[in-house]
Amino acid sequence: MFLYLASQSPRRRQLLDQIGVRHELLLPDASEDVEALEAECAGEAPAAYVERVTQCKLAAARARLVLRELPAAPILCADTTVALDGALLAKPRDGDEARAMLERLSGRTHEVWSAVAVAHGAYAASRVQCSRVRWRALGDDEIERYVLSGEPTGKAGAYAIQSRAAVWIEHIDGSHSGIMGLPLYETAELLRPLGFRF
């Protein structure tokens, strides 16, 4: 058995490998505006945002599968975002925005929201997972070094838990894999009805 992973994230591939799920990439081509799918709607709550974006990604992936006339198999999509005080902290546009995000997260507890969706034929299901992450207070020099490393680029909240930012984390209440971008418990629960075994 295998599934199509409609994600460019190497972390999601790694996490599927971790639980033994064979997968093939089903990535957008140059004509698809992937960034538009992740645009925020005014006043949207974090849970609603990740669920909506994941469903949009899934619809696009299903259309892609048909258009490319690929063999039928389950499709998996996911999205992750960071929220502080109910406000989304999306992927920073540049170093200044990354620096500002890291300063806001310093010494605070924030939320990491992840949604995962699976579809195959008539079966379609999704889950949303939330983790709470507490950081210690950061020094300006630490923030500057991290920004200059380039690690914040393309990361919601301007950090990745599997990077050197892990040393800032005092406590996690939730799912480490969810914070990485694919909550494995929820993913397995979605895949079991399709015959996947772990």
Backbone as a printed PyTorch tensor [residue, N CA C, xyz], in Angstrom:
tensor([[[  0.8440,  -1.1930,   0.0000],
         [  0.0000,   0.0000,   0.0000],
         [  0.8760,   1.2380,   0.0000]],

        [[  0.3750,   2.2690,  -0.6250],
         [  1.0780,   3.5440,  -0.5980],
         [  0.0460,   4.6490,  -0.6390]],

        [[  0.4890,   5.8560,  -0.3720],
         [ -0.3750,   7.0230,  -0.5150],
         [  0.3850,   8.1130,  -1.2470]],

        [[ -0.3640,   9.0680,  -1.7280],
         [  0.2280,  10.2610,  -2.3210],
         [  0.3290,  11.3290,  -1.2440]],

        [[  1.4960,  11.8900,  -1.0920],
         [  1.7110,  13.0000,  -0.1640],
         [  1.7570,  14.2790,  -0.9780]],

        [[  0.7680,  15.1320,  -0.7730],
         [  0.6950,  16.3980,  -1.5080],
         [  1.3330,  17.4910,  -0.6540]],

        [[  2.6280,  17.3760,  -0.4720],
         [  3.3650,  18.3280,   0.3540],
         [  4.8260,  18.3320,  -0.0600]],

        [[  5.4210,  19.5150,  -0.0380],
         [  6.8420,  19.6440,  -0.3580],
         [  7.7190,  19.5350,   0.8820]],

        [[  7.1040,  19.3270,   2.0380],
         [  7.8350,  19.3260,   3.3030],
         [  8.6580,  18.0530,   3.4750]],

        [[  9.9790,  18.1760,   3.5830],
         [ 10.7920,  16.9860,   3.8620],
         [ 10.5000,  16.3970,   5.2390]],

        [[ 10.0320,  17.2170,   6.1710],
         [  9.6950,  16.7160,   7.5050],
         [  8.4940,  15.7770,   7.4480]],

        [[  7.5130,  16.0910,   6.6280],
         [  6.3470,  15.1990,   6.5100],
         [  6.7530,  13.8660,   5.8810]],

        [[  7.6600,  13.9000,   4.9380],
         [  8.1540,  12.6500,   4.3510],
         [  8.8700,  11.8280,   5.4250]],

        [[  9.6950,  12.4930,   6.2000],
         [ 10.4360,  11.8200,   7.2790],
         [  9.4840,  11.1850,   8.2850]],

        [[  8.4200,  11.8980,   8.6430],
         [  7.4690,  11.3830,   9.6240],
         [  6.6870,  10.1940,   9.0790]],

        [[  6.3180,  10.2180,   7.8050],
         [  5.6540,   9.0500,   7.2110],
         [  6.6030,   7.8600,   7.1620]],

        [[  7.8670,   8.1260,   6.8410],
         [  8.8680,   7.0530,   6.8730],
         [  8.9700,   6.4510,   8.2760]],

        [[  8.9020,   7.3140,   9.2860],
         [  9.0350,   6.8710,  10.6830],
         [  7.9820,   5.8310,  11.0490]],

        [[  6.7590,   5.9910,  10.5040],
         [  5.6990,   5.0320,  10.8430],
         [  5.5080,   3.9880,   9.7390]],

        [[  6.4310,   3.9500,   8.7870],
         [  6.4200,   2.9060,   7.7750],
         [  5.3750,   3.0440,   6.6950]],

        [[  4.9720,   4.2630,   6.3830],
         [  3.9800,   4.4870,   5.3270],
         [  4.6940,   4.8380,   4.0220]],

        [[  4.5520,   3.9520,   3.0470],
         [  5.1640,   4.2100,   1.7420],
         [  4.3740,   5.3130,   1.0510]],

        [[  5.0880,   6.2330,   0.4400],
         [  4.4100,   7.3630,  -0.1830],
         [  5.1480,   7.8480,  -1.4210]],

        [[  4.3840,   8.4970,  -2.2780],
         [  4.9220,   9.1640,  -3.4580],
         [  4.4430,  10.6040,  -3.4260]],

        [[  5.2630,  11.4930,  -3.9290],
         [  4.8920,  12.9030,  -3.9220],
         [  3.9060,  13.2170,  -5.0330]],

        [[  2.9500,  14.0640,  -4.7230],
         [  1.9740,  14.5670,  -5.6880],
         [  2.0000,  16.0890,  -5.5770]],

        [[  3.0140,  16.6800,  -6.2000],
         [  3.2850,  18.1000,  -6.0130],
         [  2.6460,  18.9490,  -7.1070]],

        [[  2.3500,  20.2000,  -6.7930],
         [  1.7820,  21.1010,  -7.8020],
         [  2.7910,  21.4150,  -8.8990]],

        [[  2.2700,  21.7340, -10.0660],
         [  3.1730,  22.1770, -11.1360],
         [  3.2400,  23.7020, -11.1210]],

        [[  3.9970,  24.2560, -12.0270],
         [  4.2620,  25.7020, -12.0350],
         [  3.0010,  26.5450, -12.2320]],

        [[  1.9700,  25.9560, -12.7950],
         [  0.7490,  26.7240, -13.0750],
         [ -0.1390,  26.8970, -11.8400]],

        [[  0.1310,  26.1520, -10.7900],
         [ -0.6990,  26.2300,  -9.5820],
         [ -0.1570,  27.2720,  -8.6080]],

        [[ -1.0510,  28.0840,  -8.0770],
         [ -0.6670,  29.1290,  -7.1200],
         [ -0.8280,  28.5870,  -5.6990]],

        [[  0.2040,  27.9160,  -5.2320],
         [  0.1600,  27.2830,  -3.9120],
         [  0.0540,  28.3280,  -2.8060]],

        [[  0.7570,  29.4270,  -2.9540],
         [  0.7470,  30.4730,  -1.9120],
         [ -0.6580,  31.0300,  -1.6900]],

        [[ -1.4580,  31.0900,  -2.7650],
         [ -2.8170,  31.6180,  -2.6320],
         [ -3.6710,  30.7480,  -1.7130]],

        [[ -3.3960,  29.4520,  -1.6890],
         [ -4.1580,  28.5490,  -0.8260],
         [ -3.9290,  28.8530,   0.6480]],

        [[ -2.7530,  29.4080,   0.9730],
         [ -2.4020,  29.6620,   2.3670],
         [ -2.7140,  31.0870,   2.8220]],

        [[ -3.3830,  31.8560,   1.9770],
         [ -3.7210,  33.2350,   2.3480],
         [ -4.6990,  33.2320,   3.5230]],

        [[ -4.4740,  34.1220,   4.4590],
         [ -5.3420,  34.2350,   5.6310],
         [ -6.6200,  34.9820,   5.2890]],

        [[ -7.7090,  34.6020,   5.9600],
         [ -8.9610,  35.3490,   5.8960],
         [ -9.0480,  36.1830,   7.1710]],

        [[ -9.5210,  37.3960,   7.0460],
         [ -9.5830,  38.3050,   8.1910],
         [-10.3740,  37.6820,   9.3380]],

        [[ -9.7840,  37.7220,  10.5290],
         [-10.4600,  37.2440,  11.7250],
         [-10.5670,  35.7340,  11.8550]],

        [[ -9.8740,  34.9960,  10.9960],
         [ -9.9720,  33.5380,  11.0110],
         [ -9.2240,  32.9570,  12.2160]],

        [[ -9.8720,  32.0650,  12.9320],
         [ -9.2460,  31.3970,  14.0720],
         [ -8.2110,  30.3870,  13.5710]],

        [[ -7.1650,  30.1290,  14.3580],
         [ -6.1150,  29.2050,  13.9130],
         [ -6.6330,  27.8270,  13.4970]],

        [[ -7.5450,  27.2490,  14.2790],
         [ -8.0740,  25.9230,  13.9410],
         [ -8.8080,  25.9540,  12.6070]],

        [[ -9.6120,  26.9870,  12.4110],
         [-10.3490,  27.1240,  11.1510],
         [ -9.3950,  27.3350,   9.9800]],

        [[ -8.3270,  28.0880,  10.2230],
         [ -7.3480,  28.3570,   9.1670],
         [ -6.6810,  27.0700,   8.6890]],

        [[ -6.1280,  26.2820,   9.6100],
         [ -5.4060,  25.0770,   9.1700],
         [ -6.3570,  24.0660,   8.5340]],

        [[ -7.5800,  23.9780,   9.0380],
         [ -8.5550,  23.0640,   8.4400],
         [ -8.9150,  23.5120,   7.0210]],

        [[ -9.1820,  24.7980,   6.8450],
         [ -9.5500,  25.3000,   5.5180],
         [ -8.4070,  25.1280,   4.5270]],

        [[ -7.1960,  25.5060,   4.9180],
         [ -6.0480,  25.4040,   4.0090],
         [ -5.7990,  23.9460,   3.6300]],

        [[ -5.9050,  23.0450,   4.5940],
         [ -5.6900,  21.6220,   4.3160],
         [ -6.7470,  21.0950,   3.3440]],

        [[ -7.9890,  21.4960,   3.5290],
         [ -9.0450,  21.0530,   2.6100],
         [ -8.8300,  21.6240,   1.2010]],

        [[ -8.3520,  22.8540,   1.1210],
         [ -8.0490,  23.4470,  -0.1970],
         [ -6.9060,  22.6880,  -0.8790]],

        [[ -5.8810,  22.3450,  -0.1020],
         [ -4.7650,  21.5730,  -0.6450],
         [ -5.2350,  20.1980,  -1.1220]],

        [[ -6.1370,  19.5990,  -0.3560],
         [ -6.6400,  18.2760,  -0.7120],
         [ -7.4520,  18.3340,  -2.0030]],

        [[ -8.3020,  19.3380,  -2.1360],
         [ -9.0970,  19.4790,  -3.3640],
         [ -8.1880,  19.6690,  -4.5770]],

        [[ -7.1410,  20.4820,  -4.4130],
         [ -6.1950,  20.7110,  -5.5100],
         [ -5.4450,  19.4240,  -5.8630]],

        [[ -5.0850,  18.6510,  -4.8500],
         [ -4.3520,  17.3980,  -5.0830],
         [ -5.2310,  16.3620,  -5.7690]],

        [[ -6.4970,  16.3140,  -5.3890],
         [ -7.4130,  15.3620,  -6.0320],
         [ -7.5700,  15.6990,  -7.5100]],

        [[ -7.6930,  16.9740,  -7.8040],
         [ -7.8040,  17.3960,  -9.2130],
         [ -6.5200,  17.0730,  -9.9750]],

        [[ -5.3900,  17.2550,  -9.3250],
         [ -4.0790,  16.9660,  -9.9230],
         [ -3.9510,  15.4760, -10.2690]],

        [[ -4.4250,  14.6320,  -9.3670],
         [ -4.3660,  13.1850,  -9.5810],
         [ -5.1480,  12.7860, -10.8350]],

        [[ -6.3480,  13.3420, -10.9710],
         [ -7.1930,  13.0400, -12.1330],
         [ -6.5630,  13.5800, -13.4070]],

        [[ -6.0940,  14.8120, -13.3570],
         [ -5.5050,  15.4570, -14.5360],
         [ -4.2860,  14.6930, -15.0370]],

        [[ -3.4940,  14.1790, -14.1270],
         [ -2.2730,  13.4520, -14.5170],
         [ -2.5250,  11.9710, -14.8050]],

        [[ -3.7880,  11.5480, -14.6130],
         [ -4.1820,  10.1680, -14.8920],
         [ -3.2940,   9.1630, -14.1520]],

        [[ -3.0750,   9.4480, -12.8790],
         [ -2.2460,   8.5720, -12.0410],
         [ -3.0920,   7.4500, -11.4360]],

        [[ -2.4540,   6.3560, -11.0370],
         [ -3.1940,   5.2680, -10.3890],
         [ -3.8720,   5.7600,  -9.1010]],

        [[ -5.0430,   5.2380,  -8.8350],
         [ -5.7790,   5.6310,  -7.6320],
         [ -5.0380,   5.1720,  -6.3760]],

        [[ -4.9920,   6.0350,  -5.3930],
         [ -4.4070,   5.7480,  -4.0800],
         [ -4.8320,   6.8770,  -3.1420]],

        [[ -4.7900,   6.6370,  -1.8390],
         [ -5.1330,   7.7070,  -0.9010],
         [ -4.2120,   8.9250,  -1.0730]],

        [[ -4.7750,  10.0830,  -0.8210],
         [ -4.0150,  11.3420,  -0.8550],
         [ -4.0090,  11.9110,   0.5540]],

        [[ -2.8450,  12.3500,   0.9960],
         [ -2.7120,  12.9700,   2.3080],
         [ -2.1990,  14.3960,   2.1550]],

        [[ -2.8720,  15.3100,   2.8340],
         [ -2.4490,  16.7210,   2.8650],
         [ -2.4110,  17.1780,   4.3200]],

        [[ -1.6060,  18.1920,   4.5890],
         [ -1.5170,  18.7240,   5.9460],
         [ -1.1240,  20.1940,   5.8990]],

        [[ -1.3950,  20.8730,   6.9970],
         [ -0.9560,  22.2640,   7.1490],
         [ -0.7140,  22.5210,   8.6270]],

        [[  0.2380,  23.3950,   8.9060],
         [  0.6030,  23.7300,  10.2820],
         [  0.8060,  25.2310,  10.3960]],

        [[  0.3290,  25.8020,  11.4890],
         [  0.5810,  27.2160,  11.7360],
         [  0.8420,  27.4410,  13.2190]],

        [[  1.4120,  28.5670,  13.5210],
         [  1.7090,  28.9700,  14.8980],
         [  0.7810,  30.1240,  15.2590]],

        [[  0.2890,  30.1170,  16.4890],
         [ -0.5890,  31.1970,  16.9450],
         [ -0.1520,  31.6670,  18.3220]],

        [[ -0.2220,  32.9590,  18.5240],
         [  0.0780,  33.5740,  19.8200],
         [ -1.0430,  34.5360,  20.1480]],

        [[ -1.6840,  34.3290,  21.2860],
         [ -2.8280,  35.1550,  21.6950],
         [ -3.9100,  35.1790,  20.6160]],

        [[ -4.1010,  34.0510,  19.9380],
         [ -5.1380,  33.9420,  18.9190],
         [ -4.7730,  34.4790,  17.5540]],

        [[ -3.5970,  35.1160,  17.4360],
         [ -3.1670,  35.6780,  16.1490],
         [ -2.2270,  34.7130,  15.4440]],

        [[ -2.4350,  34.5250,  14.1520],
         [ -1.5900,  33.6320,  13.3690],
         [ -0.2110,  34.2250,  13.1510]],

        [[  0.8080,  33.3860,  13.2760],
         [  2.1710,  33.7650,  12.9180],
         [  2.5660,  32.8660,  11.7560]],

        [[  2.3240,  33.3410,  10.5540],
         [  2.5670,  32.5520,   9.3520],
         [  4.0590,  32.5450,   9.0140]],

        [[  4.3830,  32.1190,   7.8170],
         [  5.7870,  32.1000,   7.3870],
         [  6.2770,  33.5290,   7.2130]],

        [[  7.4130,  33.8730,   7.8120],
         [  7.9110,  35.2540,   7.6920],
         [  8.3490,  35.5730,   6.2700]],

        [[  8.1010,  36.8130,   5.8630],
         [  8.4690,  37.2320,   4.5000],
         [  9.9490,  37.5610,   4.3810]],

        [[ 10.5710,  37.9450,   5.5090],
         [ 11.9870,  38.3190,   5.4670],
         [ 12.5840,  38.2180,   6.8710]],

        [[ 13.8460,  38.5660,   6.9840],
         [ 14.5390,  38.4760,   8.2550],
         [ 13.9480,  39.3770,   9.3270]],

        [[ 13.5090,  40.5660,   8.9410],
         [ 12.9270,  41.4840,   9.9210],
         [ 11.6410,  40.9170,  10.5210]],

        [[ 10.8100,  40.3270,   9.6520],
         [  9.5640,  39.7480,  10.1510],
         [  9.8540,  38.5140,  11.0170]],

        [[ 10.8440,  37.7220,  10.6320],
         [ 11.2380,  36.5580,  11.4420],
         [ 11.7150,  37.0070,  12.8150]],

        [[ 12.5460,  38.0490,  12.8500],
         [ 13.0810,  38.5810,  14.1090],
         [ 11.9290,  39.0380,  15.0170]],

        [[ 10.9640,  39.7370,  14.4280],
         [  9.8230,  40.2390,  15.2040],
         [  8.9970,  39.0810,  15.7670]],

        [[  8.8120,  38.0260,  14.9910],
         [  8.0610,  36.8670,  15.4770],
         [  8.7740,  36.1930,  16.6380]],

        [[ 10.0730,  35.9810,  16.4890],
         [ 10.8430,  35.3230,  17.5410],
         [ 10.8490,  36.1480,  18.8210]],

        [[ 10.9030,  37.4560,  18.6910],
         [ 10.8400,  38.3290,  19.8620],
         [  9.4930,  38.2020,  20.5620]],

        [[  8.4170,  38.0620,  19.7870],
         [  7.0790,  37.9110,  20.3650],
         [  6.9350,  36.5690,  21.0920]],

        [[  7.5650,  35.5220,  20.5480],
         [  7.4550,  34.1880,  21.1380],
         [  8.3380,  34.0150,  22.3820]],

        [[  9.3700,  34.8310,  22.4890],
         [ 10.3400,  34.7290,  23.5750],
         [  9.6680,  34.8060,  24.9510]],

        [[  9.9280,  33.7780,  25.7960],
         [  9.4080,  33.7760,  27.1520],
         [  7.9150,  33.5420,  27.2700]],

        [[  7.2810,  33.1100,  26.1910],
         [  5.8200,  32.9600,  26.1610],
         [  5.4230,  31.5350,  25.8090]],

        [[  4.1690,  31.2260,  26.0090],
         [  3.5780,  29.9660,  25.5420],
         [  2.7450,  30.2660,  24.3120]],

        [[  2.9990,  29.5130,  23.2540],
         [  2.2330,  29.6870,  22.0190],
         [  1.6050,  28.3660,  21.6270]],

        [[  0.7610,  28.4030,  20.6180],
         [  0.0880,  27.2090,  20.1240],
         [  0.6060,  26.8620,  18.7390]],

        [[  0.6900,  25.5760,  18.4550],
         [  0.9970,  25.1020,  17.1100],
         [ -0.1880,  24.2420,  16.6760]],

        [[ -0.8620,  24.6820,  15.6300],
         [ -2.0420,  23.9980,  15.1080],
         [ -1.6730,  23.2360,  13.8460]],

        [[ -2.0580,  21.9620,  13.7890],
         [ -1.8310,  21.1500,  12.5980],
         [ -3.1260,  20.4670,  12.1990]],

        [[ -3.3920,  20.4760,  10.9040],
         [ -4.5240,  19.7300,  10.3560],
         [ -3.9730,  18.7170,   9.3800]],

        [[ -4.6130,  17.5560,   9.3200],
         [ -4.2480,  16.5190,   8.3560],
         [ -5.5490,  15.9890,   7.7580]],

        [[ -5.5300,  15.7430,   6.4560],
         [ -6.7130,  15.2380,   5.7590],
         [ -6.2940,  14.1290,   4.8070]],

        [[ -7.1580,  13.1360,   4.6830],
         [ -6.9220,  12.0000,   3.7950],
         [ -8.1800,  11.7770,   2.9670]],

        [[ -7.9930,  11.4710,   1.6870],
         [ -9.1180,  11.1480,   0.8160],
         [ -8.7330,  10.0110,  -0.1120]],

        [[ -9.7050,   9.1340,  -0.3520],
         [ -9.5190,   8.0260,  -1.3040],
         [-10.9090,   7.5590,  -1.7170]],

        [[-11.2650,   7.7660,  -2.9810],
         [-12.6050,   7.4150,  -3.4350],
         [-13.6460,   8.1870,  -2.6490]],

        [[-14.5950,   7.4520,  -2.0560],
         [-15.6620,   8.0970,  -1.2870],
         [-15.2320,   8.4490,   0.1330]],

        [[-14.0710,   7.9510,   0.5410],
         [-13.6010,   8.2030,   1.9090],
         [-12.8740,   9.5400,   1.9710]],

        [[-13.2730,  10.3610,   2.9010],
         [-12.5820,  11.6320,   3.1570],
         [-12.7380,  11.9510,   4.6420]],

        [[-11.6210,  12.2080,   5.3030],
         [-11.6630,  12.4990,   6.7350],
         [-10.4980,  13.4040,   7.1010]],

        [[-10.6680,  14.1420,   8.1820],
         [ -9.6040,  15.0510,   8.6220],
         [ -9.6190,  15.1760,  10.1360]],

        [[ -8.5050,  15.6380,  10.6590],
         [ -8.3500,  15.8970,  12.0900],
         [ -7.5610,  17.1870,  12.2680]],

        [[ -7.8140,  17.8650,  13.3760],
         [ -7.0420,  19.0520,  13.7580],
         [ -6.4390,  18.7810,  15.1310]],

        [[ -5.1760,  19.1480,  15.2940],
         [ -4.4640,  18.9050,  16.5540],
         [ -3.7840,  20.1960,  17.0040]],

        [[ -3.8040,  20.4420,  18.3070],
         [ -3.1670,  21.6470,  18.8510],
         [ -2.1750,  21.2660,  19.9430]],

        [[ -0.9840,  21.8380,  19.8550],
         [  0.0350,  21.6630,  20.8940],
         [  0.3720,  23.0290,  21.4690]],

        [[  0.7220,  23.0280,  22.7540],
         [  1.1510,  24.2660,  23.4010],
         [  2.6360,  24.1520,  23.7180]],

        [[  3.3650,  25.2070,  23.3640],
         [  4.8260,  25.1950,  23.4820],
         [  5.2620,  26.4110,  24.2940]],

        [[  6.0260,  26.1730,  25.3680],
         [  6.5410,  27.2810,  26.1900],
         [  8.0340,  27.4530,  25.9370]],

        [[  8.4120,  28.6800,  25.5760],
         [  9.8290,  29.0150,  25.3620],
         [ 10.3850,  29.7670,  26.5600]],

        [[ 11.6690,  29.6030,  26.7960],
         [ 12.3500,  30.4660,  27.7560],
         [ 12.5800,  31.8290,  27.0880]],

        [[ 12.9470,  32.7960,  27.8800],
         [ 13.2580,  34.1150,  27.3250],
         [ 14.5370,  34.0380,  26.4930]],

        [[ 14.5340,  34.6830,  25.3420],
         [ 15.6790,  34.6530,  24.4290],
         [ 16.4500,  35.9600,  24.4610]],

        [[ 17.7420,  35.8650,  24.2780],
         [ 18.5680,  37.0600,  24.1470],
         [ 18.5590,  37.5540,  22.7060]],

        [[ 18.8070,  38.8380,  22.5340],
         [ 18.8300,  39.4090,  21.1820],
         [ 19.8620,  38.7280,  20.2980]],

        [[ 20.9960,  38.3360,  20.8930],
         [ 22.0440,  37.6880,  20.1050],
         [ 21.6050,  36.3120,  19.6140]],

        [[ 20.8450,  35.5870,  20.4350],
         [ 20.3370,  34.2720,  20.0250],
         [ 19.3790,  34.4070,  18.8540]],

        [[ 18.4980,  35.3750,  18.9670],
         [ 17.5290,  35.6170,  17.8920],
         [ 18.2580,  35.9890,  16.6150]],

        [[ 19.2430,  36.8640,  16.7350],
         [ 19.9750,  37.3240,  15.5530],
         [ 20.7090,  36.1710,  14.8730]],

        [[ 21.3700,  35.3330,  15.6520],
         [ 22.0830,  34.1850,  15.0770],
         [ 21.1260,  33.2380,  14.3630]],

        [[ 19.9550,  33.0350,  14.9560],
         [ 18.9800,  32.1180,  14.3580],
         [ 18.4400,  32.6940,  13.0470]],

        [[ 18.1550,  33.9740,  13.0470],
         [ 17.6690,  34.6120,  11.8110],
         [ 18.7320,  34.5260,  10.7190]],

        [[ 19.9890,  34.8000,  11.0800],
         [ 21.0770,  34.7560,  10.0960],
         [ 21.3530,  33.3430,   9.5910]],

        [[ 20.9370,  32.3260,  10.3410],
         [ 21.1290,  30.9360,   9.9000],
         [ 20.2450,  30.5850,   8.7150]],

        [[ 19.1910,  31.3760,   8.5050],
         [ 18.2530,  31.1050,   7.4270],
         [ 17.1620,  30.1260,   7.8020]],

        [[ 17.2480,  29.5520,   8.9880],
         [ 16.2760,  28.5390,   9.4100],
         [ 14.8250,  29.0450,   9.4460]],

        [[ 14.5530,  30.3110,   9.7880],
         [ 13.1560,  30.7560,   9.8410],
         [ 12.4390,  30.7840,   8.4860]],

        [[ 13.1900,  30.7960,   7.3970],
         [ 12.5800,  30.9000,   6.0710],
         [ 11.6430,  29.7200,   5.8120]],

        [[ 10.4140,  30.0380,   5.4270],
         [  9.4380,  29.0100,   5.0870],
         [  8.8400,  28.2740,   6.2610]],

        [[  9.0570,  28.7810,   7.4870],
         [  8.5580,  28.1060,   8.6820],
         [  7.4980,  28.9740,   9.3740]],

        [[  6.3400,  28.3890,   9.6370],
         [  5.3220,  29.0950,  10.4040],
         [  5.8950,  29.4590,  11.7700]],

        [[  5.6900,  30.6920,  12.2070],
         [  6.2290,  31.1390,  13.4790],
         [  7.7210,  31.3890,  13.4560]],

        [[  8.3480,  31.2440,  12.2860],
         [  9.7750,  31.5390,  12.0670],
         [ 10.7180,  30.5650,  12.7670]],

        [[ 10.2390,  29.3380,  13.0650],
         [ 11.1630,  28.3730,  13.6670],
         [ 10.7410,  26.9530,  13.3330]],

        [[ 11.6680,  26.0220,  13.5090],
         [ 11.4000,  24.5980,  13.3470],
         [ 11.8470,  23.8810,  14.6130]],

        [[ 10.9880,  23.0250,  15.1490],
         [ 11.3130,  22.3310,  16.3990],
         [ 12.4920,  21.3770,  16.2390]],

        [[ 12.7190,  20.8940,  15.0080],
         [ 13.8230,  19.9600,  14.7770],
         [ 15.1450,  20.6800,  14.4980]],

        [[ 15.1420,  21.9930,  14.6600],
         [ 16.3650,  22.7770,  14.4470],
         [ 16.9670,  23.1630,  15.7950]],

        [[ 17.9340,  24.0770,  15.7660],
         [ 18.5630,  24.5200,  17.0110],
         [ 17.5880,  25.2520,  17.9370]],

        [[ 16.4230,  25.6310,  17.4200],
         [ 15.4080,  26.2820,  18.2620],
         [ 14.8860,  25.3420,  19.3460]],

        [[ 15.1360,  24.0580,  19.2030],
         [ 14.6870,  23.0910,  20.2130],
         [ 15.2500,  23.3980,  21.6010]],

        [[ 16.4080,  24.0360,  21.6840],
         [ 17.0140,  24.3320,  22.9900],
         [ 16.2720,  25.4500,  23.7200]],

        [[ 15.3460,  26.1240,  23.0620],
         [ 14.5780,  27.1880,  23.7090],
         [ 13.3210,  26.6590,  24.3870]],

        [[ 12.9570,  25.4260,  24.0980],
         [ 11.6610,  24.9050,  24.5310],
         [ 11.7430,  24.3630,  25.9560]],

        [[ 10.9840,  24.9990,  26.8560],
         [ 10.9280,  24.5590,  28.2450],
         [  9.9190,  23.4410,  28.4340]],

        [[  8.8040,  23.4980,  27.6960],
         [  7.7370,  22.5230,  27.9070],
         [  6.8680,  22.4170,  26.6560]],

        [[  6.4320,  21.1800,  26.3850],
         [  5.4770,  20.9240,  25.3030],
         [  4.2840,  20.1960,  25.8910]],

        [[  3.1050,  20.6560,  25.5780],
         [  1.8690,  19.9650,  25.9250],
         [  1.1860,  19.6430,  24.6030]],

        [[  1.3850,  18.4090,  24.1150],
         [  0.7920,  18.0530,  22.8300],
         [  1.6330,  17.0600,  22.0670]],

        [[  1.7510,  17.2840,  20.7620],
         [  2.3710,  16.3300,  19.8480],
         [  3.6410,  16.8960,  19.2200]],

        [[  4.7810,  16.2400,  19.4940],
         [  6.0320,  16.6810,  18.8770],
         [  5.9380,  16.5800,  17.3580]],

        [[  5.3640,  15.4770,  16.8470],
         [  5.2490,  15.3290,  15.3880],
         [  4.2800,  16.3600,  14.8090]],

        [[  3.2600,  16.7160,  15.5750],
         [  2.3350,  17.7590,  15.1210],
         [  3.0420,  19.0930,  14.9700]],

        [[  3.9270,  19.3930,  15.9050],
         [  4.6940,  20.6370,  15.8310],
         [  5.6340,  20.6060,  14.6270]],

        [[  6.1450,  19.4270,  14.2890],
         [  6.9930,  19.2880,  13.0950],
         [  6.1970,  19.4640,  11.8020]],

        [[  4.8850,  19.1920,  11.8530],
         [  4.0730,  19.4080,  10.6620],
         [  3.1330,  18.2920,  10.2730]],

        [[  3.1710,  17.1550,  11.0140],
         [  2.2640,  16.0520,  10.7040],
         [  2.0010,  15.2490,  11.9860]],

        [[  0.8720,  15.4820,  12.6480],
         [  0.5880,  14.7560,  13.8890],
         [  0.3730,  13.2690,  13.5970]],

        [[  1.2850,  12.4320,  14.0800],
         [  1.2760,  11.0220,  13.6790],
         [  0.1180,  10.2260,  14.2700]],

        [[ -0.2940,  10.5250,  15.4810],
         [ -1.4410,   9.8050,  16.0400],
         [ -2.6720,  10.0290,  15.1690]],

        [[ -2.9610,  11.2840,  14.8720],
         [ -4.1360,  11.6140,  14.0620],
         [ -4.0060,  11.0470,  12.6440]],

        [[ -2.7970,  11.0930,  12.1050],
         [ -2.5700,  10.5520,  10.7670],
         [ -2.8640,   9.0560,  10.7320]],

        [[ -2.3690,   8.3240,  11.7070],
         [ -2.6180,   6.8820,  11.7640],
         [ -4.1040,   6.5730,  11.9090]],

        [[ -4.7970,   7.3630,  12.7220],
         [ -6.2340,   7.1470,  12.8890],
         [ -6.9890,   7.3510,  11.5780]],

        [[ -6.5440,   8.2800,  10.7580],
         [ -7.1870,   8.5290,   9.4660],
         [ -6.8740,   7.4320,   8.4530]],

        [[ -5.6920,   6.8350,   8.5620],
         [ -5.2560,   5.8330,   7.5790],
         [ -5.7270,   4.4170,   7.8980]],

        [[ -6.0200,   4.1190,   9.1640],
         [ -6.4360,   2.7650,   9.5250],
         [ -7.6830,   2.2850,   8.7650]],

        [[ -8.7180,   3.1200,   8.5890],
         [ -9.9010,   2.6530,   7.8530],
         [ -9.5960,   2.2850,   6.3920]],

        [[ -8.4670,   2.7420,   5.8860],
         [ -8.0850,   2.4270,   4.5000],
         [ -7.2110,   1.1790,   4.4230]],

        [[ -6.9580,   0.5350,   5.5750],
         [ -6.1930,  -0.7120,   5.5780],
         [ -4.7410,  -0.5760,   5.9370]],

        [[ -4.2700,   0.6210,   6.2560],
         [ -2.8780,   0.7970,   6.6740],
         [ -2.7060,   0.2140,   8.0770]],

        [[ -1.5710,  -0.4430,   8.2890],
         [ -1.2720,  -1.0190,   9.5960],
         [  0.0680,  -0.5080,  10.0770]],

        [[  0.2050,  -0.3400,  11.4030],
         [  1.4030,   0.2850,  11.9620],
         [  2.0340,  -0.6150,  13.0100]]])
